[in-house]
Amino acid sequence: MFSILKNTSVPFSLQMPGTMNDRKGIFEWIVNAEMKLTHQRFIPEGRITGTPIRSHQNYRSRKIKPLLLDGNYIYSKAPWLSWGELLFGLEKGYIDEKGVSEYVCDALTSSSPKEAVEIASLEVNDYYLVPDLLKSLIGNHSWTESDLAKPWIFLLLFILVGKQRKL
């Protein structure tokens, strides 16, 4: 992982060697300051340089669809997420209200707060309540944005590396 900007960890690029359709090269991903995946591609015969590769003769620019993670999948990989981290993921678009409800449903215990039980039992037409319920669970607790982003970087990279291995 390489920082694109000096003295900061975002935006960053990740370059990994790999193969696609029997061609060796590198996979490259770029995440922006809002922690959104903005760039991903395979560069045949590419080399890891630590800087984004801007052009390649066989590469055509394309719009990247945002990656929306499933709540059950997130819980299976990161069952330790805090309410603040869930809200951060919701606000950044990594998970939607339905995914938050699925995550919370998987995480429920007999000592879960009533707001968590409410999130887990919401009907589809009530998903708009999720952000306010998460905020009430957070209360006065505060985190830095970089602390809130770390688990989402882990989850996104976990998925990206898994996809690269399947290719």
Backbone bond lengths (Angstrom), bond angles and torsions (degrees), N, CA, C in turn:
res aa  C-N    CA-C-N  psi(-1)  N-CA   C-N-CA  omega(-1)  CA-C   N-CA-C  phi
1 M - - - 1.436 - - 1.528 107.01 -
2 F 1.325 116.14 136.65 1.453 121.68 -176.58 1.519 109.56 -129.10
3 S 1.331 116.73 136.57 1.453 120.93 174.01 1.515 108.64 -78.52
4 I 1.327 117.21 134.45 1.457 121.52 178.34 1.525 109.54 -85.11
5 L 1.335 116.48 -35.34 1.454 121.12 179.24 1.527 109.22 -99.59
6 K 1.305 117.67 144.32 1.463 120.94 179.52 1.522 110.05 -69.00
7 N 1.331 115.83 143.36 1.464 124.18 174.90 1.524 114.05 61.10
8 T 1.305 117.92 29.20 1.462 120.39 176.65 1.519 108.51 -151.01
9 S 1.318 116.40 159.21 1.456 119.40 179.81 1.520 112.16 -98.91
10 V 1.334 118.70 -5.25 1.457 121.23 177.34 1.511 109.36 -135.34
11 P 1.298 121.23 148.08 1.456 124.16 -9.19 1.522 110.75 -67.89
12 F 1.314 115.76 159.19 1.447 119.05 179.84 1.512 110.44 -135.80
13 S 1.328 114.84 160.20 1.458 120.27 175.93 1.514 108.26 -118.97
14 L 1.296 115.59 150.57 1.457 122.58 175.18 1.513 106.25 -126.14
15 Q 1.311 116.69 128.21 1.464 121.97 177.64 1.521 107.54 -125.53
16 M 1.329 116.39 131.99 1.460 121.82 179.56 1.518 109.56 -136.67
17 P 1.338 116.73 139.35 1.463 118.70 176.54 1.526 109.55 -70.41
18 G 1.319 116.46 152.07 1.454 120.45 178.41 1.510 111.31 -177.15
19 T 1.314 115.16 -176.25 1.460 120.99 177.37 1.516 109.23 -130.84
20 M 1.317 115.33 149.94 1.457 121.82 175.47 1.526 106.31 -143.11
21 N 1.318 116.63 128.42 1.468 121.56 -178.84 1.532 110.83 50.80
22 D 1.328 115.67 45.66 1.472 123.84 178.86 1.521 114.18 63.14
23 R 1.324 118.25 18.39 1.472 121.53 176.61 1.517 108.97 -112.35
24 K 1.325 117.03 131.59 1.452 121.79 177.34 1.520 109.61 -80.34
25 G 1.317 115.60 150.36 1.448 121.16 178.47 1.502 109.85 175.53
26 I 1.342 116.10 -151.32 1.463 120.66 176.79 1.521 109.98 -132.02
27 F 1.322 113.89 151.56 1.456 121.89 170.16 1.520 106.10 -98.75
28 E 1.330 116.04 139.55 1.465 120.37 -178.64 1.520 109.02 -132.92
29 W 1.354 115.45 134.01 1.448 122.45 176.32 1.527 108.33 -129.93
30 I 1.334 117.52 144.80 1.462 122.08 174.56 1.526 107.93 -128.87
31 V 1.338 115.29 132.70 1.453 122.70 177.16 1.526 106.97 -114.87
32 N 1.347 116.87 133.39 1.469 120.13 -176.84 1.525 111.62 -87.80
33 A 1.328 116.51 -177.53 1.463 122.23 -176.71 1.523 112.50 -63.91
34 E 1.326 118.02 -22.44 1.468 121.41 176.59 1.520 110.89 -87.12
35 M 1.340 116.42 8.55 1.465 123.77 179.09 1.528 111.93 63.82
36 K 1.327 116.59 32.64 1.464 121.74 176.05 1.512 108.97 -106.57
37 L 1.325 115.69 139.07 1.451 121.38 175.92 1.526 108.09 -68.24
38 T 1.324 116.62 120.19 1.458 119.78 -176.92 1.521 112.69 -113.23
39 H 1.315 117.02 -12.36 1.460 119.50 -171.40 1.522 108.21 -155.77
40 Q 1.310 116.60 130.01 1.456 120.66 172.28 1.518 108.44 -151.44
41 R 1.313 115.68 137.48 1.462 118.84 178.60 1.518 110.59 -167.29
42 F 1.302 114.57 164.30 1.458 123.03 172.68 1.521 107.22 -107.49
43 I 1.328 116.57 131.55 1.458 121.14 -179.71 1.526 107.89 -115.11
44 P 1.355 117.47 103.32 1.465 119.92 179.25 1.526 110.03 -58.57
45 E 1.326 115.65 136.06 1.465 123.45 179.25 1.526 112.08 61.79
46 G 1.341 117.74 15.06 1.465 120.72 178.85 1.517 111.05 -72.89
47 R 1.330 115.40 159.48 1.459 122.22 178.19 1.520 108.96 -121.62
48 I 1.323 116.71 147.47 1.458 121.17 176.29 1.520 107.39 -70.99
49 T 1.340 115.28 121.34 1.460 120.58 -176.22 1.521 112.69 -120.22
50 G 1.319 117.23 -19.37 1.457 119.90 -175.82 1.517 113.06 87.74
51 T 1.313 117.19 -6.44 1.462 121.40 175.70 1.521 108.03 -126.87
52 P 1.334 117.04 146.86 1.463 119.41 -179.76 1.526 111.22 -58.21
53 I 1.311 115.50 137.90 1.455 120.94 177.74 1.519 106.77 -87.28
54 R 1.312 116.63 113.62 1.466 121.76 -169.88 1.525 114.31 -80.54
55 S 1.298 117.26 -31.30 1.461 117.01 -177.64 1.519 109.98 -145.58
56 H 1.290 114.41 153.12 1.456 122.02 175.51 1.516 106.92 -153.73
57 Q 1.304 116.69 142.36 1.464 119.95 -173.56 1.528 113.40 -61.43
58 N 1.330 118.45 -27.42 1.463 120.17 -177.52 1.525 112.92 -101.69
59 Y 1.324 117.44 8.88 1.458 120.41 -175.29 1.525 111.06 -102.96
60 R 1.314 116.18 131.23 1.461 121.56 174.02 1.516 108.25 -114.58
61 S 1.317 116.02 131.80 1.457 120.56 -178.62 1.532 109.55 -64.42
62 R 1.340 115.86 142.40 1.456 120.36 177.43 1.515 109.72 -147.02
63 K 1.308 115.19 152.88 1.456 122.12 179.16 1.526 108.18 -75.49
64 I 1.319 116.55 135.03 1.457 121.25 -179.90 1.515 109.51 -98.62
65 K 1.322 115.30 128.22 1.446 120.88 176.49 1.525 108.99 -72.85
66 P 1.333 118.31 135.75 1.458 119.21 177.34 1.523 110.36 -59.11
67 L 1.311 115.95 145.10 1.452 121.95 -179.61 1.524 108.63 -90.52
68 L 1.317 117.51 112.25 1.455 122.58 179.23 1.518 107.88 -102.64
69 L 1.332 116.15 120.11 1.458 120.99 -175.57 1.522 111.34 -90.25
70 D 1.305 115.60 145.40 1.455 124.08 179.26 1.535 109.72 -79.58
71 G 1.322 117.35 135.83 1.461 122.00 -177.94 1.517 113.92 -59.96
72 N 1.346 117.73 -41.56 1.461 120.58 178.96 1.522 111.00 -65.55
73 Y 1.336 116.64 -40.11 1.467 121.18 178.20 1.535 109.97 -63.94
74 I 1.332 116.56 -45.18 1.462 120.24 -179.99 1.529 110.07 -59.42
75 Y 1.326 116.67 -43.96 1.465 119.52 179.81 1.532 110.90 -63.06
76 S 1.323 116.93 -37.13 1.476 119.48 -179.56 1.522 112.30 -66.39
77 K 1.332 117.85 -28.25 1.469 122.14 -178.72 1.523 112.76 -99.01
78 A 1.325 117.94 -27.72 1.467 121.55 -175.23 1.529 110.76 -143.09
79 P 1.342 118.21 68.14 1.465 120.25 -177.39 1.529 113.46 -70.95
80 W 1.308 117.94 -2.75 1.457 123.99 -176.49 1.532 114.07 -97.42
81 L 1.336 118.72 6.10 1.473 119.83 -178.62 1.522 111.50 -58.65
82 S 1.326 115.48 140.08 1.467 121.20 176.67 1.529 109.34 -85.32
83 W 1.322 115.75 169.13 1.466 120.42 176.66 1.526 110.14 -61.09
84 G 1.324 116.15 -38.57 1.465 120.77 178.69 1.519 112.09 -64.45
85 E 1.319 117.02 -40.08 1.462 120.58 178.47 1.523 111.17 -67.69
86 L 1.322 116.75 -37.36 1.472 119.47 175.65 1.533 110.89 -64.17
87 L 1.324 116.77 -43.29 1.466 119.94 178.62 1.529 110.46 -63.73
88 F 1.322 117.73 -40.91 1.465 121.97 177.68 1.534 109.70 -58.95
89 G 1.330 116.90 -47.74 1.467 121.04 178.82 1.515 112.32 -61.12
90 L 1.326 116.31 -38.45 1.466 121.15 177.66 1.529 110.26 -65.83
91 E 1.318 116.69 -46.52 1.468 120.53 -178.67 1.523 112.52 -66.87
92 K 1.320 118.01 -30.46 1.471 121.59 -179.65 1.531 112.35 -88.36
93 G 1.324 117.18 -8.12 1.457 120.41 176.60 1.517 114.61 87.28
94 Y 1.336 118.41 15.90 1.464 120.98 177.62 1.523 111.48 -79.94
95 I 1.308 115.48 -23.46 1.459 122.71 -179.67 1.528 106.30 -143.78
96 D 1.324 117.13 148.74 1.465 119.25 177.00 1.532 109.34 -105.50
97 E 1.324 116.12 -179.40 1.464 120.79 -176.91 1.523 111.46 -60.49
98 K 1.324 116.83 -39.05 1.465 120.38 177.89 1.527 110.11 -62.67
99 G 1.332 116.66 -42.66 1.465 120.96 178.44 1.518 112.33 -63.07
100 V 1.347 116.56 -40.03 1.468 119.71 176.77 1.524 109.77 -61.59
101 S 1.324 116.15 -43.59 1.463 120.24 179.38 1.532 110.94 -61.54
102 E 1.332 117.23 -42.49 1.476 121.17 177.44 1.530 110.74 -62.66
103 Y 1.336 116.19 -45.03 1.468 121.04 -179.91 1.528 110.02 -59.38
104 V 1.335 116.02 -50.21 1.463 120.61 -177.49 1.523 110.35 -64.11
105 C 1.314 117.37 -38.46 1.465 121.13 177.60 1.532 110.46 -58.92
106 D 1.329 116.90 -43.79 1.465 120.93 178.25 1.528 111.89 -66.57
107 A 1.329 116.94 -29.89 1.461 121.88 -174.86 1.532 113.68 -89.88
108 L 1.322 118.49 -7.26 1.468 120.62 -175.77 1.520 112.58 -60.06
109 T 1.322 114.14 139.53 1.462 122.11 172.85 1.524 107.37 -131.41
110 S 1.313 116.29 176.40 1.471 119.45 179.54 1.527 111.49 -67.67
111 S 1.327 117.47 -17.98 1.472 119.83 179.82 1.530 113.01 -103.38
112 S 1.330 117.09 12.58 1.470 120.28 179.66 1.524 110.63 -65.47
113 P 1.347 117.21 142.29 1.471 120.12 177.54 1.526 111.44 -63.47
114 K 1.321 115.73 156.90 1.471 120.10 -177.22 1.520 112.10 -60.75
115 E 1.353 117.73 -32.90 1.466 120.86 178.41 1.532 111.05 -63.84
116 A 1.334 116.49 -36.53 1.465 120.72 178.34 1.529 110.12 -66.32
117 V 1.322 115.89 -43.39 1.468 120.15 177.38 1.522 109.77 -60.87
118 E 1.332 116.21 -39.72 1.462 120.41 179.35 1.532 111.01 -64.62
119 I 1.345 117.37 -43.50 1.471 120.33 177.99 1.520 110.08 -60.07
120 A 1.328 116.63 -44.23 1.465 121.23 -177.03 1.522 112.66 -65.97
121 S 1.322 116.94 -25.07 1.465 119.38 -175.46 1.529 113.55 -106.84
122 L 1.333 117.41 11.40 1.468 120.14 -179.09 1.526 112.24 -65.80
123 E 1.325 115.21 141.42 1.460 121.32 170.28 1.525 108.23 -79.82
124 V 1.332 117.28 158.64 1.461 122.18 -176.96 1.526 112.02 -52.77
125 N 1.333 117.68 -43.01 1.466 119.81 -177.22 1.531 112.72 -73.18
126 D 1.336 117.94 -3.65 1.465 121.40 177.96 1.534 112.81 -109.22
127 Y 1.321 117.43 7.72 1.471 120.57 -179.18 1.533 112.34 -60.61
128 Y 1.305 117.33 -21.62 1.468 119.80 178.92 1.531 111.56 -61.68
129 L 1.332 118.52 -16.79 1.466 123.26 -179.92 1.533 112.94 -78.93
130 V 1.324 117.26 -15.70 1.471 121.31 -173.92 1.534 113.37 -55.03
131 P 1.347 120.47 -50.37 1.469 118.66 -178.43 1.532 113.40 -57.34
132 D 1.327 117.75 -43.87 1.463 120.56 -178.98 1.529 111.39 -67.11
133 L 1.334 117.06 -37.97 1.464 119.73 177.87 1.531 110.76 -66.07
134 L 1.336 116.91 -40.53 1.472 119.57 176.54 1.528 110.47 -62.75
135 K 1.335 116.67 -42.30 1.472 119.87 179.53 1.526 110.99 -62.07
136 S 1.330 117.28 -37.35 1.464 119.03 178.63 1.527 110.89 -70.18
137 L 1.326 118.03 -31.18 1.463 120.83 175.87 1.527 111.50 -70.00
138 I 1.314 116.85 -33.50 1.467 121.67 179.94 1.525 110.74 -71.19
139 G 1.329 116.33 -39.70 1.457 120.11 -178.37 1.516 111.33 63.39
140 N 1.327 117.13 -130.60 1.466 122.32 -177.80 1.522 113.18 -92.82
141 H 1.293 117.39 0.51 1.466 120.16 -178.42 1.529 109.48 -66.43
142 S 1.316 116.22 140.78 1.469 118.90 178.83 1.527 109.92 -134.58
143 W 1.329 114.68 149.66 1.458 123.03 178.71 1.521 107.49 -131.89
144 T 1.321 115.71 161.56 1.463 118.83 172.00 1.520 108.04 -79.33
145 E 1.311 116.13 154.02 1.464 119.76 179.68 1.524 111.25 -60.79
146 S 1.334 116.93 -36.95 1.470 118.24 -179.40 1.530 110.96 -67.52
147 D 1.348 118.18 -34.32 1.464 119.71 175.94 1.528 111.25 -66.47
148 L 1.331 116.48 -39.41 1.460 120.58 179.43 1.535 111.42 -68.37
149 A 1.325 116.61 -30.49 1.466 120.87 -176.93 1.528 112.88 -77.81
150 K 1.316 118.12 -27.60 1.475 121.39 -172.90 1.526 114.36 -54.03
151 P 1.343 119.69 -48.69 1.470 117.13 -179.46 1.533 113.00 -64.74
152 W 1.336 116.68 -30.03 1.465 119.98 -179.91 1.522 110.40 -73.24
153 I 1.329 116.86 -35.09 1.469 119.66 174.17 1.521 108.89 -63.07
154 F 1.334 116.59 -45.18 1.461 121.26 177.23 1.533 110.78 -56.26
155 L 1.329 117.04 -49.23 1.465 120.69 -177.78 1.525 111.90 -64.06
156 L 1.340 117.00 -44.20 1.466 120.29 179.81 1.524 111.38 -64.46
157 L 1.325 117.44 -44.08 1.462 119.89 178.75 1.523 111.20 -66.34
158 F 1.328 117.30 -37.43 1.457 121.49 177.44 1.531 110.28 -58.67
159 I 1.321 116.38 -44.46 1.456 121.08 178.95 1.530 110.83 -67.93
160 L 1.330 117.26 -45.00 1.465 120.65 -178.91 1.522 112.13 -62.60
161 V 1.325 116.96 -42.18 1.455 120.33 178.68 1.523 109.29 -66.55
162 G 1.336 116.86 -39.73 1.465 119.80 177.40 1.525 111.81 -61.93
163 K 1.332 117.10 -39.84 1.467 120.26 178.10 1.524 110.81 -67.07
164 Q 1.331 116.69 -37.98 1.460 120.35 179.87 1.523 109.86 -64.40
165 R 1.323 117.81 -38.95 1.462 120.78 179.95 1.521 112.34 -67.86
166 K 1.333 117.03 -28.66 1.465 120.63 179.62 1.516 112.57 -75.77
167 L 1.350 116.83 -21.02 1.457 120.19 -176.69 1.492 113.07 -72.11
